Amino acid sequence: MTKRKPTIISTEISTLDDNQSSVIITMHVDDDILDFSGHFFDHPLLPGVTQVDWAIYYGQQYLQAQSNFKGMEVLKFQEPILPNTQVELELKWVKDKEKLYFSFSSIHGGGVSKHSSGRILLGQ
């Protein structure tokens, strides 16, 4: 296993104004992603650090978020992301505050499951 990123199904990019932009990325979290290896053997789940890494990576790719990590605020991990799950990653970049807001969620049995959310401080 050497795969590090999920399979992207779709993206919807919106520019709110000169200061804010957002994207909703629908992705399939494949079971052959390297980060599942060893986390945990009998019950694999996507590590929180991988979720933060993906938020930064896709924030830079789709929203031109800054590249220097300066910290995190209000980080919450509420429900694990399991292998072979389809999830939505919602990102919002607020340029003047240098903050990337992220939220991972999925639909299960007609209801929405919120997996994680937070704010990442990114600067120059």
Backbone bond lengths (Angstrom), bond angles and torsions (degrees), N, CA, C in turn:
res aa  C-N    CA-C-N  psi(-1)  N-CA   C-N-CA  omega(-1)  CA-C   N-CA-C  phi
1 M - - - 1.458 - - 1.536 109.45 -
2 T 1.296 116.33 123.01 1.462 120.40 176.10 1.524 111.10 -132.32
3 K 1.299 117.39 -1.38 1.460 121.56 -178.75 1.530 109.77 -71.06
4 R 1.356 117.32 132.21 1.464 121.08 -176.61 1.522 113.62 -116.10
5 K 1.338 117.46 -15.75 1.472 120.88 -176.30 1.522 110.14 -120.42
6 P 1.333 117.23 155.62 1.463 121.72 179.70 1.528 111.41 -77.25
7 T 1.312 115.78 171.49 1.461 121.68 173.46 1.521 107.91 -84.48
8 I 1.328 117.18 120.80 1.470 121.50 -179.74 1.527 108.73 -81.58
9 I 1.325 115.90 127.48 1.459 121.73 179.19 1.520 110.52 -95.26
10 S 1.333 116.57 -45.29 1.464 120.28 179.14 1.524 110.34 -158.81
11 T 1.340 114.62 160.56 1.465 121.37 174.96 1.522 108.49 -137.84
12 E 1.318 115.58 142.73 1.471 122.75 174.81 1.519 107.52 -129.89
13 I 1.337 116.04 107.40 1.461 121.52 -177.78 1.521 109.58 -99.71
14 S 1.320 116.89 136.26 1.461 122.80 177.40 1.521 109.36 -131.29
15 T 1.331 116.15 137.31 1.458 121.12 172.27 1.520 106.90 -105.08
16 L 1.318 116.27 114.21 1.457 121.02 -176.71 1.521 111.00 -78.89
17 D 1.337 116.40 -41.94 1.464 123.38 174.92 1.525 106.77 -166.34
18 D 1.331 117.93 -170.08 1.471 120.41 -178.96 1.522 112.71 -64.72
19 N 1.332 116.96 -18.37 1.454 121.77 -174.78 1.525 114.03 -103.59
20 Q 1.337 118.06 -19.01 1.457 121.06 -173.38 1.523 111.43 -134.35
21 S 1.325 115.05 138.12 1.452 121.10 173.48 1.523 108.12 -142.53
22 S 1.329 115.85 159.26 1.458 119.18 -178.35 1.525 110.23 -144.94
23 V 1.302 114.69 162.00 1.459 121.46 176.05 1.522 108.26 -147.50
24 I 1.319 115.42 143.86 1.463 122.05 170.96 1.520 105.91 -116.14
25 I 1.313 115.87 120.60 1.455 122.61 -177.91 1.524 108.05 -112.75
26 T 1.320 115.94 119.81 1.462 120.71 173.35 1.521 106.51 -94.10
27 M 1.321 116.19 127.74 1.459 120.99 -174.62 1.514 111.61 -139.26
28 H 1.323 114.76 154.73 1.458 121.28 173.45 1.521 106.98 -106.54
29 V 1.318 116.19 121.18 1.463 121.54 -179.17 1.531 106.73 -88.18
30 D 1.333 114.45 92.03 1.459 121.76 -175.00 1.522 112.29 -64.22
31 D 1.333 115.48 149.50 1.465 119.44 -177.91 1.526 113.53 -74.94
32 D 1.347 117.75 -8.56 1.467 119.64 -179.44 1.532 113.02 -98.44
33 I 1.321 117.14 17.25 1.471 120.84 176.32 1.531 108.73 -72.99
34 L 1.313 115.48 130.49 1.465 122.65 -175.82 1.525 112.82 -52.14
35 D 1.319 117.81 -36.06 1.466 121.63 -174.38 1.530 113.31 -65.01
36 F 1.335 118.17 -17.40 1.468 120.11 175.63 1.531 111.19 -74.58
37 S 1.307 116.81 -23.45 1.452 121.93 -176.88 1.530 110.20 -62.96
38 G 1.330 116.49 117.74 1.455 121.05 177.48 1.517 115.46 81.22
39 H 1.326 117.39 6.20 1.483 119.85 -177.54 1.534 109.83 -130.53
40 F 1.108 127.23 70.04 1.459 138.78 5.65 1.523 107.78 -119.18
41 F 1.314 118.18 154.14 1.457 122.18 -170.76 1.533 113.12 -54.89
42 D 1.317 118.23 -53.65 1.469 121.49 -176.85 1.517 113.82 -83.63
43 H 1.320 117.70 -21.73 1.469 122.43 -177.29 1.526 109.63 -138.89
44 P 1.352 117.40 75.98 1.465 119.12 -176.71 1.529 112.37 -64.06
45 L 1.326 115.35 140.12 1.462 121.46 174.39 1.518 108.51 -144.72
46 L 1.333 115.20 156.11 1.456 120.63 -177.36 1.526 109.36 -76.00
47 P 1.325 117.90 121.48 1.469 119.78 -178.45 1.534 112.48 -61.44
48 G 1.304 116.20 148.55 1.459 121.71 177.71 1.513 112.53 -60.16
49 V 1.333 117.09 -36.99 1.459 120.26 179.86 1.529 110.39 -64.61
50 T 1.323 117.93 -31.83 1.465 121.21 176.18 1.521 110.30 -68.43
51 Q 1.310 117.61 -39.74 1.470 120.91 178.33 1.530 110.44 -62.38
52 V 1.316 117.27 -42.83 1.462 121.21 177.75 1.532 109.86 -65.10
53 D 1.325 116.92 -43.22 1.462 121.26 177.96 1.525 111.16 -58.33
54 W 1.323 117.71 -45.95 1.467 121.37 179.01 1.522 110.93 -63.33
55 A 1.321 117.79 -40.89 1.475 120.56 179.14 1.533 109.85 -59.92
56 I 1.326 117.27 -46.14 1.467 120.66 179.22 1.529 110.32 -64.70
57 Y 1.315 117.39 -47.62 1.464 122.28 -177.99 1.534 111.39 -57.78
58 Y 1.330 116.36 -50.59 1.468 119.30 -177.74 1.535 111.73 -74.83
59 G 1.319 117.50 -27.85 1.463 120.24 173.70 1.515 111.09 -63.51
60 Q 1.317 116.86 -40.27 1.465 120.93 177.25 1.526 110.96 -71.49
61 Q 1.326 116.59 -40.79 1.453 121.15 -176.96 1.531 112.51 -67.57
62 Y 1.326 117.54 -45.31 1.461 121.00 -172.61 1.528 114.42 -100.03
63 L 1.339 117.43 -25.98 1.468 120.16 -173.80 1.527 113.29 -118.38
64 Q 1.291 117.34 2.28 1.466 123.00 -178.49 1.528 112.03 56.07
65 A 1.330 115.87 39.12 1.466 121.05 175.45 1.528 108.58 -64.07
66 Q 1.314 116.27 153.77 1.464 121.95 179.77 1.535 109.97 -62.22
67 S 1.327 116.06 166.19 1.461 119.32 -173.04 1.523 115.57 -105.28
68 N 1.318 119.55 -16.76 1.463 120.42 -176.96 1.521 111.53 -90.90
69 F 1.326 114.79 121.45 1.460 121.82 178.87 1.520 109.79 -72.96
70 K 1.349 116.67 127.72 1.471 121.58 180.00 1.525 113.65 -119.83
71 G 1.332 117.22 -5.76 1.459 119.75 178.91 1.513 112.06 142.46
72 M 1.339 114.96 -178.85 1.469 121.79 179.38 1.519 109.71 -136.34
73 E 1.323 114.90 153.65 1.465 121.97 177.11 1.524 108.72 -133.23
74 V 1.304 115.95 149.00 1.463 124.36 171.40 1.534 111.61 47.12
75 L 1.311 117.13 50.10 1.454 122.58 -179.04 1.527 109.17 -82.82
76 K 1.346 116.51 125.69 1.466 120.81 -179.21 1.520 109.72 -133.22
77 F 1.315 116.21 132.13 1.462 122.40 172.50 1.516 106.22 -117.27
78 Q 1.328 115.67 112.61 1.455 119.56 -170.74 1.521 114.49 -105.79
79 E 1.332 117.33 -38.34 1.460 120.74 -178.74 1.520 108.41 -145.05
80 P 1.323 118.13 134.47 1.464 120.23 -176.94 1.527 112.82 -61.77
81 I 1.321 115.19 150.09 1.463 121.90 170.22 1.522 106.14 -99.51
82 L 1.317 115.68 120.04 1.458 122.01 -175.84 1.528 110.48 -97.18
83 P 1.342 117.17 162.36 1.466 120.07 177.35 1.533 111.38 -58.66
84 N 1.325 115.83 148.88 1.468 123.94 178.19 1.526 113.00 59.72
85 T 1.315 116.12 40.10 1.462 122.30 177.08 1.523 108.89 -109.01
86 Q 1.319 116.50 139.19 1.466 120.32 172.33 1.523 107.63 -92.31
87 V 1.323 116.38 124.52 1.459 121.45 -178.70 1.518 110.43 -129.17
88 E 1.322 115.02 160.09 1.451 121.99 171.58 1.515 108.38 -110.83
89 L 1.318 114.71 131.93 1.464 121.21 173.64 1.518 106.33 -108.87
90 E 1.323 115.86 115.69 1.461 120.65 177.20 1.519 107.97 -103.41
91 L 1.339 115.43 125.90 1.461 122.02 -179.26 1.516 109.69 -123.40
92 K 1.329 115.67 141.96 1.466 120.91 172.81 1.520 107.40 -136.02
93 W 1.337 116.48 124.38 1.461 122.83 178.86 1.513 108.81 -103.16
94 V 1.336 116.80 121.72 1.463 122.95 175.66 1.525 106.11 -108.93
95 K 1.314 114.27 103.18 1.464 122.00 -170.20 1.530 113.83 -60.97
96 D 1.335 117.56 -48.70 1.468 119.09 -174.99 1.526 113.25 -69.41
97 K 1.325 117.64 -24.67 1.471 121.22 176.74 1.519 112.39 -93.32
98 E 1.351 115.91 -7.85 1.457 122.63 -177.85 1.529 111.16 54.30
99 K 1.355 115.62 44.69 1.460 120.81 -178.61 1.523 110.31 -124.04
100 L 1.321 114.33 135.05 1.455 122.51 174.54 1.524 107.47 -110.67
101 Y 1.314 116.39 113.74 1.462 122.39 177.91 1.526 107.39 -89.53
102 F 1.342 117.30 136.24 1.457 119.38 178.17 1.517 111.12 -136.13
103 S 1.329 114.34 153.79 1.449 121.49 176.50 1.527 109.11 -154.03
104 F 1.333 116.58 125.85 1.459 122.50 173.83 1.524 107.88 -103.11
105 S 1.344 116.84 131.48 1.463 120.66 177.73 1.526 109.61 -146.64
106 S 1.319 115.90 165.75 1.461 121.52 176.70 1.521 108.95 -151.11
107 I 1.318 115.22 165.24 1.458 121.34 178.37 1.525 108.28 -107.50
108 H 1.320 115.73 125.85 1.465 122.41 178.93 1.517 109.00 -132.93
109 G 1.314 117.14 122.76 1.458 121.15 175.68 1.516 113.97 55.05
110 G 1.320 117.55 36.22 1.455 121.35 178.59 1.515 114.76 86.74
111 G 1.331 118.01 -9.46 1.462 121.16 178.90 1.521 111.05 -111.52
112 V 1.319 115.86 161.65 1.464 121.40 179.28 1.521 109.06 -97.80
113 S 1.329 115.82 129.84 1.461 122.19 175.07 1.514 108.29 -104.64
114 K 1.310 116.92 126.21 1.458 121.29 175.50 1.523 107.40 -95.33
115 H 1.340 115.66 121.73 1.459 120.33 -176.24 1.523 112.45 -91.71
116 S 1.334 116.48 -46.39 1.454 119.10 -178.46 1.532 109.70 -161.30
117 S 1.321 114.89 161.66 1.467 120.00 177.73 1.522 108.54 -162.01
118 G 1.328 115.12 164.02 1.449 119.79 176.91 1.519 111.48 167.38
119 R 1.326 113.38 -175.33 1.470 121.76 176.53 1.516 107.64 -126.60
120 I 1.332 114.36 133.89 1.453 120.95 179.31 1.518 107.79 -114.52
121 L 1.324 116.94 128.79 1.461 121.64 179.54 1.531 108.44 -90.51
122 L 1.330 115.49 120.30 1.464 121.37 -177.93 1.515 109.05 -130.15
123 G 1.319 117.27 130.55 1.453 120.50 -179.05 1.515 112.06 -133.91
124 Q 1.323 114.34 -169.35 1.476 119.49 179.79 1.505 110.66 -92.76
